[in-house]
Amino acid sequence: SSDVCSSDLIDVHMSATDRRVDDSMPPLPMQGAVHMVICGIDYSCDTQSWAGPPPHGHGPLDTHYAFEMMKDLAWKSGAQYMTLWNQECTKERIAQAITEVASKCRPDDTFIFYYTGHGDQLPRMDGRDDGKDESLCLVDANGNTDDPSMQYRAQVWPRDGGDRKSVV
């Protein structure tokens, strides 16, 4: 079995063992360190699309609370973490952060990627499955997640299908 932290590909889908957690049992003893990348976007930096504040959009999102809560949880639990907020949440910067933090993982360590912001679907390039790829609504270097024609998203948002390596 491969260690998630040392793999070249991060699978965004849950494994069968992650589906159910028995909360009635005592927690398993902690083994290894916890390494996290914590990302949050409220889109207040977006000046041109539906996600930003008026007059173009209906944002910003109320994601700052969830972002701060996860940072607090990471700090209180002793996790090593990196944070990215708003304009820092580009496809390239998140890939760099995942690579940097994951490179610190050793056997028995745990890697956690946390994202709070919009998600959506893009047309799937290969036409398999339901014809859609799940996607994180990230921003470009200028803080925009899309353009008024809603065509820019295909360049800015990473896909979960055949484009998984764009995230890692």
Z-matrix of the N, CA and C atoms (Angstrom, degrees):
N
C 1 1.455
C 2 1.516 1 109.19
N 3 1.304 2 116.77 1 146.50
C 4 1.459 3 120.45 2 -177.10
C 5 1.517 4 110.35 3 -95.86
N 6 1.307 5 115.20 4 148.03
C 7 1.456 6 122.32 5 177.49
C 8 1.524 7 108.11 6 -80.47
N 9 1.331 8 118.28 7 127.87
C 10 1.458 9 122.21 8 -177.35
C 11 1.518 10 110.60 9 -56.85
N 12 1.330 11 116.75 10 -39.64
C 13 1.455 12 119.60 11 -176.26
C 14 1.521 13 112.69 12 -67.89
N 15 1.301 14 117.63 13 -28.97
C 16 1.455 15 118.84 14 -176.81
C 17 1.518 16 112.84 15 -100.01
N 18 1.309 17 117.54 16 1.10
C 19 1.462 18 118.43 17 -178.96
C 20 1.522 19 110.52 18 -76.02
N 21 1.312 20 115.78 19 155.43
C 22 1.459 21 121.10 20 177.13
C 23 1.514 22 111.62 21 -82.78
N 24 1.316 23 117.22 22 -12.21
C 25 1.449 24 121.90 23 -174.17
C 26 1.517 25 109.14 24 -132.69
N 27 1.310 26 117.08 25 126.37
C 28 1.454 27 120.49 26 177.70
C 29 1.510 28 108.05 27 -98.84
N 30 1.324 29 116.94 28 119.36
C 31 1.454 30 121.96 29 -178.81
C 32 1.518 31 108.43 30 -84.53
N 33 1.330 32 117.09 31 122.55
C 34 1.454 33 120.76 32 -177.49
C 35 1.522 34 112.24 33 -82.84
N 36 1.316 35 118.08 34 -1.32
C 37 1.460 36 121.45 35 -179.26
C 38 1.519 37 110.10 36 -97.04
N 39 1.332 38 116.58 37 147.51
C 40 1.459 39 121.01 38 -179.73
C 41 1.520 40 110.31 39 -74.04
N 42 1.311 41 115.75 40 144.93
C 43 1.455 42 119.98 41 173.36
C 44 1.528 43 108.31 42 -84.15
N 45 1.313 44 116.91 43 167.61
C 46 1.461 45 121.54 44 -179.28
C 47 1.531 46 110.81 45 -61.09
N 48 1.334 47 117.86 46 -33.58
C 49 1.457 48 120.26 47 -179.10
C 50 1.524 49 112.72 48 -74.01
N 51 1.334 50 117.91 49 -18.41
C 52 1.462 51 121.31 50 -179.77
C 53 1.528 52 112.91 51 -88.42
N 54 1.301 53 117.89 52 -8.86
C 55 1.461 54 121.05 53 -172.31
C 56 1.533 55 113.26 54 -70.34
N 57 1.304 56 118.55 55 -38.04
C 58 1.467 57 121.29 56 -176.86
C 59 1.521 58 110.25 57 -126.38
N 60 1.312 59 116.03 58 134.55
C 61 1.455 60 122.11 59 175.35
C 62 1.515 61 107.03 60 -122.71
N 63 1.324 62 116.40 61 126.68
C 64 1.457 63 121.48 62 179.15
C 65 1.527 64 108.16 63 -86.37
N 66 1.343 65 116.82 64 100.51
C 67 1.461 66 121.38 65 -177.56
C 68 1.519 67 113.43 66 -73.33
N 69 1.328 68 117.85 67 -9.24
C 70 1.458 69 119.72 68 -179.71
C 71 1.530 70 111.62 69 -82.00
N 72 1.306 71 117.20 70 -13.31
C 73 1.461 72 121.61 71 -179.18
C 74 1.534 73 109.80 72 -91.23
N 75 1.331 74 117.14 73 150.33
C 76 1.471 75 118.68 74 175.48
C 77 1.534 76 109.27 75 -65.15
N 78 1.324 77 116.96 76 152.44
C 79 1.468 78 119.03 77 -179.00
C 80 1.521 79 111.31 78 -64.74
N 81 1.311 80 115.54 79 150.38
C 82 1.452 81 120.59 80 175.35
C 83 1.522 82 108.69 81 -71.01
N 84 1.331 83 117.21 82 147.85
C 85 1.467 84 118.54 83 178.02
C 86 1.527 85 110.05 84 -62.09
N 87 1.307 86 115.20 85 140.01
C 88 1.464 87 121.67 86 -178.83
C 89 1.509 88 109.50 87 -69.77
N 90 1.321 89 115.99 88 132.63
C 91 1.455 90 121.53 89 174.59
C 92 1.515 91 107.32 90 -124.69
N 93 1.294 92 117.18 91 128.85
C 94 1.455 93 121.00 92 177.81
C 95 1.516 94 112.39 93 79.22
N 96 1.309 95 113.85 94 -179.26
C 97 1.460 96 121.91 95 -178.97
C 98 1.528 97 109.94 96 -97.10
N 99 1.330 98 115.27 97 164.12
C 100 1.453 99 121.67 98 175.91
C 101 1.526 100 107.97 99 -111.66
N 102 1.327 101 115.71 100 129.27
C 103 1.462 102 123.26 101 -179.95
C 104 1.524 103 107.26 102 -120.62
N 105 1.328 104 117.02 103 129.85
C 106 1.464 105 120.18 104 -174.69
C 107 1.527 106 112.19 105 -131.29
N 108 1.330 107 114.88 106 146.73
C 109 1.463 108 122.90 107 165.65
C 110 1.521 109 104.35 108 -115.84
N 111 1.331 110 116.78 109 118.98
C 112 1.465 111 122.86 110 -177.16
C 113 1.528 112 107.90 111 -112.96
N 114 1.338 113 115.92 112 116.94
C 115 1.466 114 121.56 113 -176.41
C 116 1.520 115 110.32 114 -120.43
N 117 1.314 116 116.62 115 140.18
C 118 1.455 117 120.64 116 176.41
C 119 1.515 118 111.58 117 -147.58
N 120 1.328 119 114.77 118 140.16
C 121 1.466 120 120.90 119 177.41
C 122 1.518 121 108.26 120 -134.58
N 123 1.341 122 116.73 121 127.95
C 124 1.473 123 119.57 122 171.33
C 125 1.528 124 110.94 123 -106.56
N 126 1.336 125 116.49 124 -2.87
C 127 1.463 126 124.34 125 175.60
C 128 1.526 127 113.84 126 67.87
N 129 1.331 128 118.30 127 15.44
C 130 1.460 129 119.81 128 174.97
C 131 1.526 130 110.62 129 -66.54
N 132 1.328 131 117.33 130 -16.04
C 133 1.463 132 122.61 131 178.28
C 134 1.528 133 112.22 132 -84.64
N 135 1.318 134 118.62 133 -10.40
C 136 1.468 135 123.27 134 -176.27
C 137 1.523 136 109.80 135 -83.26
N 138 1.327 137 116.44 136 119.55
C 139 1.465 138 120.99 137 -176.12
C 140 1.529 139 113.90 138 -105.28
N 141 1.353 140 117.40 139 1.98
C 142 1.463 141 117.01 140 -173.57
C 143 1.519 142 116.15 141 -136.50
N 144 1.325 143 120.63 142 -9.30
C 145 1.469 144 118.50 143 -173.22
C 146 1.520 145 112.88 144 -118.43
N 147 1.315 146 114.26 145 179.67
C 148 1.458 147 124.40 146 179.75
C 149 1.526 148 112.73 147 -60.20
N 150 1.337 149 118.75 148 -22.52
C 151 1.464 150 121.21 149 -174.88
C 152 1.524 151 113.34 150 -84.85
N 153 1.329 152 116.98 151 -21.84
C 154 1.456 153 121.01 152 -176.44
C 155 1.508 154 112.96 153 -81.65
N 156 1.315 155 115.83 154 -177.08
C 157 1.464 156 120.22 155 179.99
C 158 1.532 157 111.33 156 -72.06
N 159 1.335 158 117.35 157 163.50
C 160 1.470 159 120.51 158 175.65
C 161 1.532 160 109.38 159 -55.49
N 162 1.307 161 119.76 160 151.33
C 163 1.459 162 127.27 161 16.62
C 164 1.525 163 114.31 162 -90.03
N 165 1.346 164 119.37 163 -11.73
C 166 1.465 165 120.50 164 -175.43
C 167 1.527 166 112.91 165 -85.57
N 168 1.311 167 116.96 166 -33.23
C 169 1.461 168 120.01 167 -173.74
C 170 1.507 169 113.26 168 -124.60
N 171 1.318 170 114.93 169 -174.79
C 172 1.457 171 121.28 170 178.96
C 173 1.526 172 111.04 171 -118.70
N 174 1.322 173 117.00 172 22.75
C 175 1.464 174 122.59 173 179.11
C 176 1.514 175 110.40 174 -93.13
N 177 1.293 176 120.23 175 -165.42
C 178 1.448 177 125.45 176 -1.34
C 179 1.531 178 112.54 177 -81.62
N 180 1.327 179 114.74 178 164.85
C 181 1.465 180 120.98 179 177.47
C 182 1.524 181 110.58 180 -75.69
N 183 1.302 182 115.71 181 158.96
C 184 1.460 183 121.58 182 174.73
C 185 1.529 184 108.62 183 -94.62
N 186 1.319 185 116.68 184 66.17
C 187 1.463 186 121.33 185 -177.11
C 188 1.525 187 112.58 186 -102.77
N 189 1.316 188 117.16 187 -11.30
C 190 1.465 189 119.38 188 -175.09
C 191 1.524 190 111.68 189 -62.71
N 192 1.325 191 117.91 190 -36.41
C 193 1.465 192 121.05 191 178.57
C 194 1.530 193 111.00 192 -61.33
N 195 1.331 194 117.22 193 -47.86
C 196 1.473 195 120.93 194 179.97
C 197 1.528 196 110.73 195 -63.67
N 198 1.324 197 116.90 196 -39.09
C 199 1.461 198 122.15 197 178.34
C 200 1.536 199 110.25 198 -61.79
N 201 1.327 200 116.51 199 -49.15
C 202 1.472 201 121.13 200 179.51
C 203 1.528 202 111.65 201 -65.55
N 204 1.333 203 117.24 202 -36.68
C 205 1.463 204 121.11 203 178.69
C 206 1.533 205 110.08 204 -62.16
N 207 1.332 206 116.90 205 -43.79
C 208 1.461 207 119.60 206 -179.45
C 209 1.526 208 111.39 207 -68.26
N 210 1.329 209 118.17 208 -37.90
C 211 1.467 210 120.72 209 174.94
C 212 1.523 211 110.47 210 -60.75
N 213 1.329 212 116.62 211 -43.86
C 214 1.467 213 121.47 212 179.69
C 215 1.530 214 110.75 213 -63.24
N 216 1.323 215 116.50 214 -43.76
C 217 1.460 216 121.01 215 178.45
C 218 1.525 217 110.83 216 -62.28
N 219 1.321 218 116.90 217 -42.83
C 220 1.465 219 120.87 218 178.49
C 221 1.527 220 110.54 219 -62.23
N 222 1.316 221 116.74 220 -46.40
C 223 1.458 222 120.96 221 -179.52
C 224 1.527 223 111.34 222 -62.75
N 225 1.334 224 116.97 223 -47.19
C 226 1.468 225 121.01 224 -178.42
C 227 1.522 226 112.77 225 -66.26
N 228 1.326 227 117.36 226 -27.49
C 229 1.466 228 119.94 227 -179.10
C 230 1.527 229 112.30 228 -90.64
N 231 1.311 230 117.21 229 -2.30
C 232 1.456 231 120.44 230 178.57
C 233 1.521 232 114.28 231 81.46
N 234 1.313 233 117.21 232 13.88
C 235 1.466 234 120.36 233 179.04
C 236 1.520 235 110.26 234 -70.96
N 237 1.320 236 115.58 235 150.96
C 238 1.461 237 121.38 236 171.18
C 239 1.519 238 105.65 237 -91.62
N 240 1.334 239 117.48 238 128.76
C 241 1.457 240 118.22 239 -173.75
C 242 1.520 241 112.41 240 -144.77
N 243 1.336 242 113.59 241 156.81
C 244 1.456 243 123.49 242 174.53
C 245 1.520 244 106.52 243 -124.77
N 246 1.333 245 117.08 244 140.68
C 247 1.461 246 120.44 245 179.78
C 248 1.521 247 110.69 246 -117.72
N 249 1.330 248 114.65 247 146.72
C 250 1.461 249 122.99 248 173.64
C 251 1.518 250 106.76 249 -133.17
N 252 1.336 251 117.60 250 130.89
C 253 1.463 252 121.83 251 -177.84
C 254 1.523 253 109.96 252 -129.66
N 255 1.329 254 116.54 253 136.24
C 256 1.461 255 125.91 254 175.06
C 257 1.526 256 112.60 255 49.07
N 258 1.334 257 118.63 256 -112.68
C 259 1.461 258 121.44 257 -173.49
C 260 1.519 259 113.63 258 -59.86
N 261 1.310 260 118.17 259 -18.10
C 262 1.461 261 120.83 260 177.02
C 263 1.530 262 111.75 261 -74.81
N 264 1.323 263 117.81 262 -15.78
C 265 1.476 264 122.48 263 -174.06
C 266 1.518 265 112.33 264 -87.59
N 267 1.330 266 115.30 265 59.04
C 268 1.463 267 120.48 266 172.67
C 269 1.528 268 108.08 267 -91.62
N 270 1.324 269 116.08 268 160.90
C 271 1.460 270 120.77 269 178.28
C 272 1.531 271 110.26 270 -57.10
N 273 1.320 272 116.48 271 -43.21
C 274 1.457 273 120.94 272 -177.76
C 275 1.529 274 111.98 273 -68.24
N 276 1.329 275 117.22 274 -42.93
C 277 1.477 276 120.42 275 -177.62
C 278 1.521 277 111.33 276 -69.37
N 279 1.331 278 117.46 277 -38.32
C 280 1.470 279 119.40 278 177.39
C 281 1.525 280 110.13 279 -66.25
N 282 1.328 281 117.81 280 -41.98
C 283 1.468 282 120.39 281 177.22
C 284 1.531 283 110.43 282 -60.16
N 285 1.331 284 116.66 283 -41.59
C 286 1.462 285 121.19 284 178.49
C 287 1.530 286 110.47 285 -63.90
N 288 1.335 287 117.26 286 -43.45
C 289 1.469 288 121.08 287 -179.57
C 290 1.528 289 111.20 288 -64.41
N 291 1.333 290 116.77 289 -43.15
C 292 1.469 291 119.89 290 178.54
C 293 1.523 292 110.06 291 -61.68
N 294 1.318 293 117.13 292 -45.04
C 295 1.465 294 120.97 293 179.67
C 296 1.525 295 110.72 294 -61.68
N 297 1.326 296 116.45 295 -45.35
C 298 1.473 297 120.83 296 -178.62
C 299 1.521 298 112.07 297 -63.88
N 300 1.322 299 116.93 298 -48.98
C 301 1.469 300 120.30 299 -177.67
C 302 1.527 301 110.70 300 -70.02
N 303 1.322 302 117.70 301 -43.39
C 304 1.467 303 120.74 302 -179.75
C 305 1.523 304 111.82 303 -63.19
N 306 1.332 305 117.72 304 -29.25
C 307 1.470 306 120.31 305 179.62
C 308 1.526 307 111.86 306 -66.36
N 309 1.313 308 117.33 307 -17.82
C 310 1.465 309 121.54 308 178.90
C 311 1.524 310 112.41 309 -86.28
N 312 1.320 311 117.34 310 -10.77
C 313 1.460 312 121.61 311 -178.37
C 314 1.520 313 111.28 312 -72.11
N 315 1.291 314 114.35 313 142.17
C 316 1.461 315 123.54 314 175.84
C 317 1.525 316 107.55 315 -119.93
N 318 1.331 317 117.20 316 170.31
C 319 1.468 318 118.63 317 175.59
C 320 1.532 319 109.78 318 -53.91
N 321 1.308 320 116.63 319 141.06
C 322 1.475 321 125.63 320 -177.89
C 323 1.524 322 113.93 321 77.31
N 324 1.331 323 119.43 322 -3.82
C 325 1.457 324 120.92 323 174.36
C 326 1.528 325 109.31 324 -79.34
N 327 1.312 326 115.37 325 163.89
C 328 1.458 327 121.79 326 177.98
C 329 1.512 328 109.28 327 -121.63
N 330 1.336 329 116.47 328 133.89
C 331 1.453 330 122.40 329 176.06
C 332 1.527 331 108.24 330 -108.16
N 333 1.348 332 116.75 331 131.10
C 334 1.465 333 121.76 332 178.64
C 335 1.522 334 108.37 333 -126.56
N 336 1.336 335 115.56 334 127.56
C 337 1.453 336 121.95 335 171.30
C 338 1.518 337 106.86 336 -108.34
N 339 1.343 338 116.80 337 123.00
C 340 1.465 339 121.89 338 179.97
C 341 1.517 340 108.55 339 -120.82
N 342 1.321 341 115.41 340 132.56
C 343 1.460 342 121.48 341 -179.09
C 344 1.520 343 109.04 342 -134.76
N 345 1.331 344 116.96 343 131.00
C 346 1.455 345 121.66 344 170.99
C 347 1.522 346 107.46 345 -125.70
N 348 1.315 347 115.05 346 121.89
C 349 1.458 348 122.90 347 -176.36
C 350 1.518 349 108.12 348 164.11
N 351 1.330 350 116.70 349 -172.53
C 352 1.462 351 120.47 350 179.31
C 353 1.523 352 111.34 351 -72.05
N 354 1.317 353 115.60 352 150.68
C 355 1.456 354 124.35 353 168.71
C 356 1.516 355 106.99 354 -128.94
N 357 1.309 356 117.36 355 159.02
C 358 1.464 357 120.61 356 -179.29
C 359 1.527 358 108.46 357 -159.60
N 360 1.305 359 116.29 358 -170.26
C 361 1.452 360 122.35 359 177.45
C 362 1.525 361 109.51 360 -125.51
N 363 1.323 362 115.17 361 145.02
C 364 1.463 363 122.63 362 174.34
C 365 1.518 364 107.91 363 -119.09
N 366 1.325 365 117.68 364 151.81
C 367 1.459 366 118.82 365 176.22
C 368 1.525 367 110.27 366 -58.70
N 369 1.312 368 115.77 367 134.94
C 370 1.460 369 121.07 368 -178.53
C 371 1.520 370 109.45 369 -74.25
N 372 1.316 371 116.90 370 135.53
C 373 1.462 372 122.02 371 -175.85
C 374 1.526 373 112.74 372 -70.99
N 375 1.338 374 117.87 373 -33.00
C 376 1.462 375 120.17 374 -175.13
C 377 1.527 376 113.51 375 -98.12
N 378 1.334 377 118.27 376 -3.34
C 379 1.458 378 121.53 377 176.52
C 380 1.517 379 115.34 378 73.68
N 381 1.335 380 119.30 379 6.94
C 382 1.465 381 121.45 380 179.51
C 383 1.524 382 110.57 381 -77.77
N 384 1.316 383 115.22 382 170.71
C 385 1.463 384 123.98 383 176.06
C 386 1.527 385 111.64 384 53.17
N 387 1.319 386 116.39 385 -130.44
C 388 1.464 387 120.46 386 -176.45
C 389 1.531 388 112.51 387 -87.73
N 390 1.319 389 116.98 388 3.75
C 391 1.456 390 120.77 389 178.55
C 392 1.515 391 114.06 390 82.91
N 393 1.347 392 117.69 391 7.99
C 394 1.467 393 120.92 392 -177.78
C 395 1.519 394 110.41 393 -131.45
N 396 1.323 395 115.90 394 145.37
C 397 1.464 396 123.76 395 171.20
C 398 1.518 397 108.15 396 -107.11
N 399 1.333 398 116.44 397 136.42
C 400 1.461 399 120.56 398 173.93
C 401 1.530 400 106.92 399 -73.59
N 402 1.324 401 116.28 400 151.13
C 403 1.458 402 119.49 401 -173.78
C 404 1.527 403 111.10 402 -150.19
N 405 1.318 404 116.03 403 147.84
C 406 1.462 405 122.34 404 170.05
C 407 1.521 406 107.57 405 -90.67
N 408 1.317 407 117.98 406 133.94
C 409 1.473 408 121.66 407 179.18
C 410 1.522 409 109.01 408 -84.92
N 411 1.320 410 116.10 409 84.23
C 412 1.460 411 122.20 410 -178.68
C 413 1.519 412 109.75 411 -88.02
N 414 1.318 413 116.45 412 -178.18
C 415 1.463 414 121.70 413 -178.31
C 416 1.528 415 109.94 414 -119.94
N 417 1.330 416 115.51 415 163.69
C 418 1.460 417 120.40 416 174.33
C 419 1.526 418 109.07 417 -90.87
N 420 1.310 419 117.40 418 -175.41
C 421 1.465 420 122.09 419 -178.00
C 422 1.523 421 113.00 420 -61.89
N 423 1.335 422 117.53 421 -20.32
C 424 1.460 423 121.82 422 177.84
C 425 1.528 424 112.78 423 -94.35
N 426 1.333 425 117.08 424 1.19
C 427 1.463 426 120.65 425 177.93
C 428 1.510 427 114.42 426 88.34
N 429 1.325 428 119.02 427 11.12
C 430 1.465 429 121.76 428 -178.56
C 431 1.523 430 110.88 429 -101.67
N 432 1.321 431 116.04 430 138.75
C 433 1.458 432 120.81 431 -179.40
C 434 1.514 433 113.22 432 -97.04
N 435 1.293 434 118.09 433 -16.13
C 436 1.461 435 121.55 434 -176.88
C 437 1.522 436 108.37 435 -163.68
N 438 1.300 437 116.22 436 177.54
C 439 1.460 438 120.87 437 172.81
C 440 1.529 439 107.91 438 -118.79
N 441 1.324 440 117.89 439 168.05
C 442 1.464 441 119.59 440 -177.72
C 443 1.537 442 113.95 441 -56.86
N 444 1.327 443 118.21 442 -28.04
C 445 1.467 444 120.66 443 179.53
C 446 1.527 445 112.46 444 -82.07
N 447 1.322 446 117.11 445 -5.55
C 448 1.463 447 124.86 446 -179.99
C 449 1.533 448 112.18 447 59.91
N 450 1.329 449 117.35 448 33.54
C 451 1.463 450 122.69 449 177.71
C 452 1.530 451 112.12 450 -105.70
N 453 1.328 452 116.83 451 -22.86
C 454 1.460 453 121.85 452 -175.63
C 455 1.523 454 111.83 453 -68.61
N 456 1.309 455 117.24 454 -26.03
C 457 1.464 456 122.52 455 -176.40
C 458 1.520 457 113.13 456 -54.11
N 459 1.315 458 118.55 457 -33.63
C 460 1.461 459 121.11 458 -179.23
C 461 1.531 460 111.92 459 -63.64
N 462 1.328 461 117.67 460 -23.60
C 463 1.466 462 121.56 461 178.60
C 464 1.525 463 112.70 462 -89.98
N 465 1.327 464 117.13 463 -26.69
C 466 1.464 465 121.66 464 -171.66
C 467 1.524 466 112.47 465 -97.07
N 468 1.316 467 118.27 466 -32.75
C 469 1.468 468 121.62 467 -172.71
C 470 1.520 469 111.51 468 -93.52
N 471 1.339 470 117.94 469 132.07
C 472 1.467 471 120.05 470 173.93
C 473 1.525 472 110.30 471 -76.10
N 474 1.308 473 116.51 472 150.18
C 475 1.464 474 122.44 473 179.64
C 476 1.526 475 109.98 474 -104.06
N 477 1.337 476 116.22 475 159.06
C 478 1.460 477 119.37 476 176.71
C 479 1.516 478 112.27 477 -95.88
N 480 1.312 479 118.92 478 -10.07
C 481 1.465 480 121.81 479 -175.85
C 482 1.514 481 111.42 480 -82.35
N 483 1.306 482 116.02 481 -117.45
C 484 1.455 483 120.63 482 -177.24
C 485 1.512 484 113.14 483 -71.45
N 486 1.336 485 118.06 484 -6.26
C 487 1.462 486 122.20 485 -174.56
C 488 1.528 487 111.26 486 -105.98
N 489 1.324 488 118.78 487 23.39
C 490 1.472 489 120.36 488 -177.55
C 491 1.511 490 112.49 489 -57.87
N 492 1.307 491 117.37 490 -34.48
C 493 1.459 492 119.37 491 -179.43
C 494 1.524 493 111.63 492 -65.07
N 495 1.339 494 118.62 493 -16.24
C 496 1.466 495 119.24 494 176.98
C 497 1.512 496 110.93 495 -69.30
N 498 1.321 497 117.51 496 -20.86
C 499 1.455 498 121.18 497 177.27
C 500 1.511 499 110.26 498 -85.14
N 501 1.321 500 117.82 499 -32.12
C 502 1.453 501 121.37 500 -175.00
C 503 1.508 502 110.49 501 -107.36
